[in-house]
């Protein structure tokens, strides 16, 4: 399983609409509007990088209002999660 975090830049007052659209993508496990240079942060889990590539390039970047994305792949051996 591959985990990535994707930061998304959108125009003013469009974050909520993008978060709503991201709910429709099954690999998106978490999404939130945030303050800062980027407007939305997304956590994605997929079985492999091919799925991640398709998801970012074909689904997320093609959403109306998405201006740009920046994606970070989690280093699996150095990832922990509080339970």
Secondary structure, DSSP 8 states (H G I E B T S, - for coil): -EEEEEEEEE-TT-HHHHHHHHTT-TTEEEEEE-SSSSSEEEEEEESSHHHHHHIIIIIITTSTTEEEEEEEE--GGG-----
